[in-house]
Amino acid sequence: MKTKTAFSLIAAANLIFCSAGFAAGAKTHEVTGTVLETTPTKIVVQKEGNHHLRDERDED
């Protein structure tokens, strides 16, 4: 019985810590394509075909 309780506590702690890691989210990402425009507040990249990706950014 003690083994099941210990295992359950370890599993619960693992779930909590893994969830917290995913909740933080990514702070950076990578985009490939032709850069069409850059300003202090945005970057516009051309993707496949006529699709454009506009990314707002901080001035930092």
C-alpha positions as CSV (number, residue, x, y, z in Angstrom):
1,M,0.0,0.0,0.0
2,K,2.9,2.4,0.8
3,T,4.4,1.7,-2.6
4,K,1.2,2.7,-4.4
5,T,0.9,5.9,-2.4
6,A,4.6,6.8,-3.0
7,F,4.2,6.1,-6.7
8,S,1.0,8.1,-6.9
9,L,2.7,11.1,-5.3
10,I,5.7,10.9,-7.6
11,A,3.4,10.6,-10.7
12,A,1.3,13.6,-9.5
13,A,4.5,15.7,-8.9
14,N,5.8,14.8,-12.3
15,L,2.6,15.8,-14.0
16,I,2.5,19.2,-12.2
17,F,6.1,20.0,-13.0
18,C,5.8,19.0,-16.7
19,S,2.6,21.0,-17.0
20,A,4.3,24.1,-15.6
21,G,7.1,23.8,-18.2
22,F,4.6,23.7,-21.1
23,A,2.6,26.6,-19.7
24,A,5.6,28.9,-19.8
25,G,5.5,28.8,-23.6
26,A,8.2,29.7,-26.1
27,K,9.7,33.2,-26.2
28,T,11.4,32.8,-29.5
29,H,10.6,31.2,-32.9
30,E,12.3,30.8,-36.3
31,V,10.6,31.7,-39.6
32,T,12.1,30.9,-43.0
33,G,11.3,32.9,-46.2
34,T,12.1,36.1,-48.0
35,V,12.2,39.2,-45.8
36,L,10.0,41.8,-47.4
37,E,10.0,44.6,-44.8
38,T,11.5,45.4,-41.4
39,T,10.6,48.2,-39.1
40,P,11.2,48.8,-35.4
41,T,7.8,47.2,-34.7
42,K,7.4,44.5,-37.3
43,I,9.0,42.0,-39.7
44,V,7.1,40.9,-42.8
45,V,8.3,37.6,-44.4
46,Q,7.0,36.0,-47.7
47,K,6.1,32.4,-47.3
48,E,5.1,29.9,-50.1
49,G,3.1,31.6,-52.9
50,N,1.6,34.9,-51.9
51,H,1.3,34.2,-48.2
52,H,2.9,36.8,-46.0
53,L,3.7,36.4,-42.3
54,R,3.7,39.6,-40.3
55,D,5.4,39.4,-36.9
56,E,5.0,42.2,-34.4
57,R,8.0,42.8,-32.2
58,D,9.2,44.8,-29.2
59,E,11.8,47.5,-29.8
60,D,14.1,45.7,-27.3
